[in-house]
Amino acid sequence: MNDPFNAILRALPSMDSLLAKGWISLFEDELGRSAVKSIASEAMDELRKEIIAGQRMEVEENAIEEEIRRRLEARVKMKLKPLVNATGVVVHTNLGRSPLAQEAIETVASIARSYSNLEYDLAGGSRGHRGDHVEWLLERITGAESALVVNNNAGAVLLALSALAKGREVIVSRGELVEIGGSFRIPEILELSGAKLVEVGTTNRTYPKDYQSAITDQTALILKVHPSNYRIVGFTSSVPRSTLTDLARQSGLYLVEDLGSGVLEDLTESGLPGEPTVSECIKDGVDLVTFSGDKLLGGPQAGCIVGRRDLIDRMRSYPLLRALRTDKMTLAALEATLSLHMRGDWSSIPALAMVTASAEDLLSRAEALAEKLKKELPSWCVSVKKVYDVVGGGAFPEHPLEGYAVAVASPHMSEEELCDFLRSFKPPIICNVSGKSLLFHVRTLLLGDEDHIERALVEAWGGER
């Protein structure tokens, strides 16, 4: 190595001197000293390689510190943390789907800090079944003979297909071979289960005769799949659930329905018609229904399976179940949430409270927030706008929710700059942009979120003066 390179390397600050900087301690509080040192070392190692390769002929210490700070800030932002959802999307997949009810949060905390009767029968003093606590509630709420809970709805569908149709045929309408969330593709789940996919009908039209003609002595079941937010409009035709039920019974097959969003309550009175509830599917004769716990059920991530006891028992004894089972905190949160459903206490479940909120209440909340912001930000443009929110999570895609938002525009900061500032705030605030304004949808704001928004915007206003 020649002398110029040696001189540059010798001039680099030592690790001890970098770690002694005052601003480093802030990141040590968040990440720990060893993690901070590791990230700084990676940055210094890359810099040395660039110098040796002749790509860097001079390096300023300020630039080194800035690069290390940038990497540390990026790592801190990657940590899981609470944030404010001002997007108007109630079941927001990217933002953690449904927030838990306070009762569920308290139950999880209680179970997490102590031992529990997770698999212990207190009445008999012997080993119990892990899911007894929630499965009884699911049976009572849905009217099903039996129930089972796994880690998520994809796992529920996989378990059902593996236990009931491995090595045999499963009939699915081509219009229901959907991809949900970028990774849950019905054909791939079928392949993984060991079942053989038999597609019937066309993308837009499927008739009873299509199912009938596809049945062979190798057919195990008919799978009906909720299309999530995918819709075909116009020249379409699909087979009603009741017709599929009759066909399955006449042919000695099972009918399994992936309902997806987990609607337990009839939301027609809230202006959301057309989405079948789990209990309706059971009444219609569906043998097994699978659905999510963290969408409109309003609980934690889980996959719920309800239906015939003999089929649930087969899945309960299937080896794959062990790999898909849920932990004690998930079960605690799900039990608490289902208990609220059982009592009819919808207003305590945040997702349902948001979905059923009236336009009048939302307008009142938006006006109150706007008045506060106008007082704090006299030079900014603040107004209340009528908007349309969405349920999200693949539920009710054709039925937007009438809502209200507070529109905010800064005279000095662009909408991109303001969004960047809000994402870096503590807690981060995620909102929508319309034209030059930021839109804060009040439907998805939780208790105290208005205060966070006010505090963040006041801080941004102070920084621009």
C-alpha positions in Angstrom: 0.0 0.0 0.0 1.5 3.4 -1.0 2.0 6.3 1.4 -0.9 8.4 0.3 -3.4 5.6 1.1 -1.6 5.0 4.4 -1.8 8.6 5.3 -5.6 8.7 4.7 -6.2 5.6 6.7 -4.1 6.9 9.6 -6.1 10.1 9.6 -9.4 8.2 10.1 -11.0 8.8 13.6 -10.7 5.9 16.1 -13.7 3.9 17.1 -13.3 5.1 20.7 -13.4 8.8 19.6 -16.5 8.1 17.5 -18.3 6.4 20.3 -17.4 9.2 22.7 -19.5 11.7 20.6 -22.4 13.1 22.6 -25.0 12.3 20.0 -24.1 8.6 20.1 -25.6 8.1 23.5 -29.1 8.7 22.1 -28.8 5.8 19.8 -27.2 3.6 22.5 -30.4 4.1 24.5 -32.4 2.8 21.6 -30.2 0.1 20.2 -27.6 -0.7 22.9 -23.9 0.0 22.8 -22.8 -3.2 21.1 -25.3 -2.7 18.2 -24.2 1.0 17.8 -20.5 -0.1 17.7 -21.3 -2.8 15.2 -23.0 -0.4 12.8 -20.2 2.2 13.1 -17.6 -0.6 12.5 -19.4 -1.6 9.3 -19.4 1.9 8.0 -15.7 2.3 8.8 -14.8 -1.0 7.2 -16.6 0.0 4.0 -14.8 3.3 4.0 -11.4 1.7 4.4 -12.1 -0.6 1.5 -13.0 2.3 -0.7 -9.8 4.1 0.3 -7.6 1.0 -0.5 -9.4 0.6 -3.8 -8.6 4.2 -4.7 -12.2 5.3 -4.7 -11.8 7.8 -1.9 -8.8 10.1 -1.7 -10.0 12.3 1.1 -12.4 11.9 4.0 -13.8 14.5 6.3 -14.6 13.5 9.9 -17.9 15.3 9.7 -18.9 13.2 6.6 -18.0 10.0 8.5 -20.1 11.0 11.5 -23.0 11.9 9.2 -22.8 8.5 7.5 -22.8 6.6 10.8 -25.7 8.8 12.1 -27.7 8.0 8.9 -27.2 4.3 9.4 -28.2 4.4 13.0 -31.3 6.5 12.3 -32.3 4.0 9.6 -31.9 1.1 12.1 -33.9 2.9 14.7 -36.7 3.5 12.2 -36.8 -0.3 11.5 -37.8 -1.1 15.1 -41.4 -2.1 15.6 -43.2 0.9 17.2 -46.7 2.4 17.6 -47.8 5.0 15.1 -50.8 7.2 14.2 -53.0 5.9 11.4 -54.6 8.9 9.8 -55.2 7.2 6.4 -58.9 6.3 6.9 -58.1 2.6 6.2 -59.5 0.7 9.2 -57.9 -2.7 8.6 -54.5 -1.5 7.3 -52.3 -4.4 6.5 -49.1 -2.3 6.3 -49.9 -0.7 9.7 -50.6 -3.8 11.7 -54.3 -4.4 10.7 -56.7 -4.1 13.6 -55.7 -2.5 16.9 -56.7 -4.5 20.0 -59.4 -3.6 22.4 -58.2 -2.4 25.8 -59.6 -5.5 27.5 -57.5 -7.7 25.1 -54.4 -5.6 25.8 -54.9 -6.0 29.6 -55.5 -9.7 29.3 -52.3 -10.2 27.2 -50.3 -8.3 29.7 -51.7 -10.3 32.6 -51.0 -13.7 30.9 -47.6 -12.7 29.6 -46.2 -11.7 33.0 -47.3 -14.9 34.7 -47.9 -18.6 34.4 -51.3 -19.6 33.1 -53.6 -22.6 32.5 -52.7 -22.6 28.9 -52.7 -26.4 28.7 -54.0 -27.3 32.2 -57.5 -28.3 33.3 -58.1 -26.5 36.5 -61.3 -28.5 37.2 -59.7 -31.9 36.8 -56.2 -31.1 37.8 -54.8 -32.7 34.6 -53.4 -31.6 31.2 -55.9 -29.7 29.1 -56.2 -28.6 25.5 -54.4 -25.4 24.4 -57.4 -24.0 22.5 -60.3 -24.8 24.8 -60.5 -21.2 26.0 -61.2 -19.6 22.6 -62.7 -22.5 20.7 -65.8 -22.7 23.0 -66.4 -19.0 22.3 -66.1 -19.5 18.5 -68.6 -22.3 18.7 -71.1 -20.3 20.6 -70.7 -17.1 18.5 -70.9 -18.9 15.1 -73.2 -21.8 15.9 -70.6 -24.3 14.6 -70.2 -27.8 16.1 -66.5 -27.3 16.7 -63.6 -24.9 16.2 -59.9 -24.8 15.9 -57.4 -21.9 16.0 -54.0 -21.7 14.2 -51.5 -18.9 13.5 -53.2 -17.2 10.5 -55.8 -17.8 7.9 -53.4 -19.0 5.3 -52.4 -21.7 7.8 -56.0 -22.5 8.4 -56.6 -23.1 4.7 -53.4 -25.1 4.4 -54.3 -27.3 7.3 -57.8 -28.0 6.1 -56.6 -28.9 2.6 -53.7 -31.0 3.9 -55.8 -33.0 6.4 -58.9 -33.5 4.1 -57.6 -33.5 0.5 -53.9 -34.5 0.4 -53.4 -36.6 -2.8 -56.9 -35.9 -4.0 -58.7 -33.2 -6.1 -60.0 -29.9 -4.9 -62.4 -28.0 -7.2 -62.1 -24.2 -7.3 -63.8 -21.6 -9.6 -61.2 -19.8 -11.8 -62.7 -16.5 -10.6 -61.6 -17.3 -7.1 -58.0 -18.3 -7.8 -56.8 -15.0 -6.2 -53.6 -13.7 -4.7 -54.0 -11.9 -1.4 -51.3 -9.7 0.2 -48.7 -10.6 -2.4 -47.8 -14.0 -0.9 -51.1 -15.9 -0.3 -51.9 -17.5 -3.7 -54.7 -20.1 -3.6 -53.0 -22.3 -6.3 -49.7 -22.3 -4.3 -51.5 -23.1 -1.1 -53.2 -26.0 -2.8 -49.9 -27.3 -4.2 -48.2 -27.0 -0.8 -51.0 -29.0 0.8 -50.5 -31.9 -1.6 -54.0 -31.6 -3.1 -54.6 -31.4 -6.9 -56.2 -28.2 -8.1 -59.1 -28.6 -10.5 -60.1 -25.3 -12.1 -63.7 -24.9 -13.3 -65.6 -22.2 -15.2 -63.9 -19.0 -16.6 -62.5 -16.0 -14.9 -65.9 -14.1 -15.0 -68.5 -16.9 -15.2 -68.9 -20.2 -13.4 -72.1 -22.3 -13.4 -73.3 -25.3 -11.3 -72.7 -27.6 -14.2 -69.0 -26.6 -14.3 -68.6 -28.0 -10.7 -70.8 -31.0 -11.5 -68.9 -32.1 -14.6 -65.5 -31.8 -12.7 -66.4 -34.2 -9.9 -64.6 -37.6 -10.1 -63.9 -40.4 -7.7 -60.7 -38.6 -6.8 -62.5 -35.4 -5.7 -62.3 -34.6 -2.0 -63.9 -31.2 -1.7 -65.1 -28.0 -3.2 -63.3 -24.8 -2.1 -65.1 -21.5 -2.1 -62.7 -18.5 -1.7 -63.6 -15.0 -0.7 -62.1 -12.7 -3.5 -60.9 -10.1 -1.0 -60.6 -6.7 -2.7 -60.6 -8.3 -6.2 -63.9 -7.9 -8.2 -65.1 -8.6 -11.7 -68.0 -6.4 -12.8 -70.2 -6.6 -15.9 -70.8 -10.0 -17.6 -70.4 -12.2 -14.5 -71.9 -15.3 -12.9 -71.0 -17.2 -9.8 -72.6 -20.2 -7.9 -74.5 -19.4 -4.7 -73.3 -20.9 -1.5 -76.6 -22.8 -1.0 -76.2 -24.4 -4.5 -72.7 -25.5 -3.7 -73.8 -26.9 -0.3 -76.5 -29.1 -2.0 -74.0 -30.2 -4.7 -71.4 -31.2 -2.2 -73.9 -33.2 -0.1 -75.3 -35.0 -3.1 -71.8 -35.9 -4.3 -70.4 -36.9 -0.9 -67.9 -34.1 -0.9 -66.9 -31.4 1.7 -67.6 -27.7 1.1 -64.8 -25.5 2.6 -65.1 -21.7 2.5 -62.3 -19.3 3.0 -64.2 -16.3 4.2 -61.1 -14.2 4.8 -62.1 -11.1 6.8 -63.8 -12.8 9.7 -67.1 -10.9 9.8 -68.9 -12.1 12.9 -71.6 -9.3 13.1 -74.2 -8.2 10.5 -73.0 -4.7 9.5 -75.9 -4.0 7.1 -77.4 -1.3 9.4 -74.0 0.5 9.2 -74.4 0.7 5.4 -72.2 -2.3 4.7 -74.4 -5.0 3.0 -73.5 -8.1 1.1 -70.6 -9.5 3.3 -71.6 -12.9 4.7 -71.1 -13.5 8.4 -69.4 -16.7 9.6 -72.6 -17.9 11.2 -74.5 -17.4 8.0 -72.1 -19.7 6.2 -72.6 -22.3 8.9 -76.4 -22.0 8.7 -76.1 -22.4 4.9 -74.5 -25.8 5.5 -70.8 -25.1 4.8 -68.7 -27.9 6.3 -65.8 -25.8 7.3 -65.3 -22.0 7.3 -61.8 -20.4 7.7 -61.3 -16.7 8.6 -58.8 -14.2 10.1 -58.6 -13.0 13.6 -57.0 -9.7 13.0 -59.4 -8.2 10.4 -63.0 -7.4 11.2 -63.0 -9.8 14.1 -60.8 -7.1 15.6 -58.4 -9.4 17.4 -54.8 -10.6 17.0 -53.3 -12.4 14.0 -54.9 -15.9 14.0 -56.6 -18.3 11.7 -60.0 -19.6 12.9 -61.6 -22.7 11.6 -65.2 -23.6 12.5 -67.5 -26.3 11.3 -68.2 -30.0 11.5 -66.8 -31.7 14.6 -65.5 -34.8 12.7 -63.6 -32.7 10.3 -62.1 -30.5 13.0 -61.1 -33.6 14.9 -59.2 -34.8 11.8 -57.3 -31.6 11.6 -56.7 -31.6 15.4 -54.8 -34.9 15.1 -53.0 -33.9 11.8 -49.2 -33.5 12.4 -49.1 -30.1 10.6 -51.1 -28.5 13.4 -48.1 -28.5 15.7 -46.3 -26.1 13.3 -49.2 -23.8 13.0 -50.3 -23.5 16.6 -50.7 -20.2 18.4 -48.9 -18.9 21.5 -50.5 -17.9 24.8 -50.5 -14.2 24.1 -52.4 -14.6 20.8 -54.9 -16.9 22.5 -55.3 -14.4 25.4 -56.0 -11.6 23.0 -58.4 -13.6 20.9 -60.3 -14.9 23.9 -60.8 -11.3 25.3 -61.9 -10.1 21.8 -64.3 -12.9 21.3 -65.7 -12.3 24.8 -66.6 -8.8 23.7 -68.4 -10.2 20.7 -70.2 -12.6 22.9 -71.4 -9.8 25.1 -72.4 -7.6 22.1 -69.9 -4.9 23.2 -68.9 -3.8 19.7 -68.0 -0.3 20.7 -65.0 -1.7 22.7 -63.5 -3.3 19.7 -61.6 -0.5 17.8 -62.0 -1.9 14.3 -65.8 -2.3 14.6 -66.1 1.0 16.4 -64.3 2.7 13.5 -66.3 0.9 10.8 -69.7 1.8 12.5 -68.9 5.4 13.4 -71.5 7.8 12.2 -70.7 10.6 9.8 -72.0 13.1 12.3 -69.6 12.0 15.0 -66.7 12.0 12.5 -67.6 15.5 11.4 -67.7 16.7 15.0 -64.2 15.2 15.7 -62.8 16.7 12.5 -64.1 20.2 13.3 -62.7 20.0 16.8 -59.2 19.1 15.5 -59.4 21.7 12.8 -60.2 24.4 15.4 -57.2 23.5 17.5 -54.9 23.5 14.5 -56.1 26.9 13.3 -55.3 28.4 16.7 -51.8 26.9 16.8 -51.0 27.4 13.1 -52.3 30.8 12.2 -50.4 31.1 8.9 -51.3 27.6 7.6 -54.3 26.6 5.6 -56.5 24.3 7.7 -60.0 23.1 6.7 -62.4 20.1 7.1 -63.0 18.0 4.0 -65.5 15.3 3.3 -63.7 12.1 2.3 -64.3 8.4 1.8 -62.7 5.9 4.1 -62.4 2.1 3.5 -62.8 -0.9 5.7 -59.6 -2.6 4.3 -58.4 -6.1 4.8 -60.2 -7.2 1.6 -63.7 -6.6 3.2 -66.4 -4.5 1.6 -64.2 -3.1 -1.3 -67.3 -1.8 -3.1 -68.7 0.1 -0.1 -66.5 3.1 0.9 -67.4 4.8 4.2 -68.5 8.4 4.3 -66.1 10.2 6.5 -64.2 13.5 7.2 -60.6 14.6 7.3 -58.7 17.7 8.3 -56.8 19.1 5.4 -53.5 20.9 6.3 -51.2 22.9 4.1 -48.0 24.7 5.1 -47.0 28.0 3.4 -43.3 27.1 3.6 -43.0 23.3 3.6 -44.0 21.1 0.7 -46.4 18.2 1.3 -43.4 15.8 0.7 -41.3 17.6 3.3 -44.1 17.6 5.8 -44.8 13.9 5.3 -41.2 13.1 5.8 -41.2 15.1 9.0 -44.3 13.3 10.3 -42.9 9.9 9.6 -39.8 10.7 11.6 -41.9 12.1 14.5 -42.4 10.2 17.8 -44.8 8.5 17.3 -44.7 8.5 13.5 -47.8 9.8 11.8 -49.1 8.4 8.5 -51.6 10.3 6.5 -52.8 10.9 3.0 -51.9 13.6 0.5 -54.4 15.4 -1.8 -53.0 18.1 -4.0 -50.8 20.4 -1.8 -52.6 19.4 1.4 -52.1 16.6 3.9 -55.4 14.8 4.9 -55.8 13.5 8.4 -58.8 11.1 8.4 -60.4 11.1 11.8 -62.1 7.7 11.5 -58.9 5.8 12.2 -57.5 8.0 15.0 -57.3 6.4 18.4 -57.6 8.1 21.7 -54.8 10.7 22.0 -53.9 10.7 18.3 -55.3 14.2 17.8 -52.9 15.4 20.4 -49.9 13.8 18.6 -50.9 15.4 15.3 -51.3 18.8 16.9 -47.9 18.5 18.7 -46.2 17.3 15.5 -47.5 20.1 13.3 -46.7 22.7 15.9 -43.2 21.4 16.0 -43.0 21.5 12.2 -44.3 25.1 12.2 -41.7 26.1 14.8 -39.0 24.6 12.7 -39.9 26.5 9.6 -39.9 30.0 11.2 
